[in-house]
Amino acid sequence: MSLVAHSLDVIRSLQAPSGAYPASPTFSAYRGYSWLRDGAFIAEGVSRHGDTAGADAFHAWCARVVGDRAGQVDGLVARAARGEEVPVAEMLPTRFTLDGVAGADPWWDFQLDGYGTWLWALREHAARHGGAPAGVEKGVRAAARYLAAFWHLPCYDWWEEHVEHRHVATLGAVHAGLRAAVALGVLTATEEAAAERAVAGIAALVAAEGVAPAGHLRKWLGGDAVDASLLACVEPFGLYPAGHPVGRATVAEVERRLARDGGVYRYLADTFYGGGRWPLLSGFLGWNHARAGRRAEAERYLAWIAAQATPEGDLPEQVGGPLLAPERRQEWLERWGPVATPLLWSHGMYLILAGELGVAA
């Protein structure tokens, strides 16, 4: 069986009756939870390969989960409008149980990128398959109000780290999500105006503080590091398109600093499980190469991802080999057990890159 076919089977077989995609079915820290960010890219992968029903079900689940919190969003927005400082702990969750509740396990919860990424993926799916699933309007509008009100705040990044910073990859996801919400055509005039102001504000802020002197995007505003999540600011989010000098420089700098033999590290100071290379990030780098017309490079990253599969065909969250901090690997094994395998986001990114390259089941 091809890895495209196996990836589709893994994702379909593990999708919950609610429509949620579990991050990983057995990994101790992820089991029983779905992330909007992970799930949005998983849904994009299956949508590209014809699983319209699965993607519809995920997007409908997201819309219910977010729409059910519309009153909470309005309360948070009202408090912020009065000048109150809303504690991080009172913001919307980052992950939900498969039934759509917040769950009892503590987590690093204030992350805005997932809400933007979901809106982006919903728009992509709707454009590809002739419309969004029914009943998503309330969730879309609540997510747009939430992002338009709080996009400027520091929050945790893609990796649940550094809540004190404003992360450029997060801003890119919010920028894309709000543009998508406007394009879906369900916002009120007031909501649309707020979304458009936020989109303009993000673009101006990143241009002023998020671009390094060398011309590439920064991991966070004012910092010096790069992060592989910045690839998404080029493709697919289009904060800086592939043909823009900042877009070209960002892809080149991430590849120069973080890519090795087809695998991609998250960032150079990474110590999680010793700091290995992530197949899903190879998917993002390959995606950027494919969209820029560098097919041979994109195929190289697709092949590397496939080579990381277990004998059963499952893709992990990260792989060993050259680790950035090998002395830190054991502490994570003792804390959470072996690396998450399968990670559905890894399979989703393989499907996306395979779809870009015309590789079918």
N, C-alpha and C positions, 0 to 999 in steps of 0.2 A: 504494500500500500504506500502511495506517495505521502510525503509529509504534509502536503496540502490536504489530502483526504483525511489523514489521521488527525490533523489539527481541527478540521471541521467536526469530526466525530467526537473528539475530546470535548470540545466546547459545547456541542449539542447535548451530549450525554450528561454533562455536569450542570447545565443551565437549570436553575430551580424552577419549580412550577410557577412561582411568582413572576418569573422573567429575569431575575437577578443572575448575574454571572459570579460565581464564587472566585475569589482571587486564586486560591489553591485549595484543593479538597482535603489535604492531609496536613499541611504545614501548621504547626501549633499556633503561631501568632496570627494566621490569616484565616484559619478554618471557620466557616460559617459566616464570613463577612464578604461584602461586595463594595468595591470602591467605584465612585462615578468615573474617575479618571481611567482606571484599568478597564472597566466595563465599556467605556465609550470607544476605546481603541479595539477591544475585542469585537464589539458590535460592528465597527467599521470594517474589520477584517471579514466577518461572515457576510456582511451586506455586499461586499465586493464579489463574493463567490456564490451569490444567489440564495443565501439563507435569509430571505426577507422576513419570514415569520419569527425567527429567532431574534433578529435585530428589532423588529417591531415590538416584541414582548419585552425586551430590555428597555427600550425607550419609553414604553408605556409604564413600566415599573418605575423608572426614574421620575417620570412626570407625576405619578401618584405620590412617591416619596417626598418630592419637593413641594408639590401642590398641597399636600397635607400639612406642610409647615408654612403656608402662606401667611397665616396669622402671626406666627413667630417672626417671620421676616418683616412684616409691617410694624410689629412692635419694636424690633431692633432698629429699623430705619427711622421710626419716630423718635426714639431715644437719641439716636445720633443727631437728628435734626435739631433737637433741643440742646445740643452741645454736650451730652453725656458721653463718657468714655465707656464703651461696652466691653466687659471683660471677655477675653478670648474664650473662656469656658462656656460662655453663653451663646457663642456663634453656632451656626449649623454644623452638624457632624461631617467628618470626612468620609467615613465608611458607615455602612448600615448592615444589619443582619439581613439574611436572604428574605425575611418577611417584611423588611422595610422599617424596622425600629432601630434606635440608636445603639442598643446593646449595652451590657453592663461592664465590659472590660475597658479599662482606661486606655486612651490612645492620644496621639498628638493631633488634635482634632481640627483646629482652625486652618483649613487649606481651601483657598478659593479656586485653584486651577481645575479641580474636578468639575465644578459647576460650569465653568466656561467650556471645558472640553466636551462635556455632555451636550451643550447647546450646539457646538460646532458639529459633532458627530450626528446629531439629530438632523440638522440642516443638510449635511452630506447625504444621509440616507434618504431623506425626503426628496431631494433633487434627483437621486439615482432611480428611485422606485415610484415616482409619481405622487408623492405626498407623504406627510407624517401620519403615524397611526392616530386614530380618533382619540380625543380627550386629553391631548397634551397641553392645551393652551394654558390652563391654570398653572401648571408646573413651569412652563417656559416663562410666563410673566413673573412668577415669584422669583425664579432664578435671576432674571434680568434685573429686577428691582434690587435684589440682594447684591449683585455684582456692581451695579451702578452706584450703590451707596457706599460700598466698602472696598472697592478695588485699590484704593490708595494706601490701605493699611499694611503694615508688616504682617506676615503670616508664615506658617510652615511651608516648606518647598515640596517638590514632588517626592522627596525622600523622607518626609516627616522630620525635618531638621531646621534649625536656625530661624525660630519664630521672630527673632529680633530684626530680621532683614526684609527688604522688599526685593523679591526674586524676579529676574527678568523673564524666566520661563513662565512663571505664574502670570505676570502681566501680559505676556503673549497669548496665553490661553484665555484670559479674560477678554482681551481685545478681540480675539476670534469669536468667542462665545457671544459677546454683545452684538457684533456684526451679524452673526447668524440669527440671533433673536429678532433683530430688525428685519432680516430677509424673510423670516418665517411669516411675517405679516399679521401677528396676533397681538402685538403690543398696542396699548392705548397711545394717543398722541403724547401724553405726558411721559409715559414710560419710554417711548421711542426717543423723545428729546433727551431724557436723562441718559439713555444708553449711548446716544451719539456724542453727548458731552464727555462721557467717560472714555469712549474710544479716542476722541481727540486728545483728552488729557493723558491717556496712557502713551500715545504716540509721542507727544511732546516731552513727557517725563523721561521715557527711554532714550530719546534722541539727546536729551540734555545730560543725563546721568548714567545711562546704561550702556554706553558705547566707550570702549577703551581707546586710548590714544592710537593704538595700532589699527583701529577701525573695526574690531569685532565686538560682539555683545559680551557683557560681563555676567558672571554667575548671579550677582546681586548689585544693586545700585551702588556705585562708588567703590566697588571691590576690584581686585586684580585677577581673581581666579576665573576659569571657565568651567562649564558643566555641560555634560552631554545632553541634558534636557534642553539646552539652548537650540539644538537642532530643530526642535519643533517650532521655534519662532520663525524659521525660514519655511520649511515644509513640515507640517501642513498648514500652520496657522497664518503665514503670510504677513507677519508684522514687518518683516523685511523680506521681500521676494527673493528668489534664487538669483535673479539678475541684478539685484541691487548690490552696490559695493559692500555694505554691511552684511548682507546675506552671504555673499561669496566669502568674505573674510571670516565670518563666524563658522561656516562649515569647514573651511580650511584649517582654522585654528583648533577646533575640536578634534579634527582628524589628526593634526600634527601632535597635539598634546596627549590625546586620550585613546587613540586607536592603536591596536597592536595585533598584527597577523590576522586581521579580520574581526577581532573582538574589540569592544569599546568599554572603557572604564567610565564610571559615573563622574568622578572628579579626582584629582590627584591626592587629596587628603582623605580619601575614603578608607574606612577601617571595618566596615560591615562585612562579616565573614572573611576578613582579611583583605577586602578590596579586590574582588575579581572582576572579570569582564561580563557584561550583560548582553545576552542575545537580543533582547528587545531594543537595546540601544544601537546594535548593529543594524537592526531593522530601520531605525530612524536615519542612520547615516546612509544606508543603501537607498532609502526613499528619496533623500535629497539628491544623491547622485543620479538616480533614475529620472527625476523631474528636471534635472539640469542637462540631461542628454548623455550622461556618462554611463552607458549601459554596462560596459565591462566591469567597471568598479562596483556598480550595484549588484551585478551577478556574483561578484566575489564575496560580498557581504551575505548575500542569500545563501551561498554555499557554506560559508562559515557557520551560520546559524544552524543549518541542517546537520552539520557535522557534530554539533553539540547535543543532539538528541540521544536519549538512552536507547538501548536495544529495542525497547517497546515503542519508541518513537516520541517519548515525552520530552519537552523542552524545560530546562530549569530556569530559575531566576537569574543565577549567575554561575560562572564556571571557575575552576581553579586554574592551574597552570601558573603563569607569572602573577603573583599577588602583590598588591601595593604595600600591604602591611601584614605579612604572613604570621607575625607574632600575635595578631589579634584574632585569628580564625577560631582558635579553640574556645575562647570565651563565648562566642556565639553558638558554637555547636553545643556547649553545655547549657546555654540559656534556652535555645529554641529548637535544637536538633538539627538534622541535615537540611541543606538548602532546599527551598520550596521547589518541588518537582511533582507534577507539572505546574508551571505557572501559566495561567490562561492568557495573561497579557503577552508573554513570549510567543505563544501560538498565534494570538491575534496579530502581532506585528509581523510574524512570518507570512501570514495570509495577506496582509497589506502589501508587503514588498513583492510577494509572488504575484499578486494581482497587478501591480505596477509593471511587472516584467512579462505579463501574459502567461504565467505559469499556472495551469489549472490542475484540478484533481485528476 
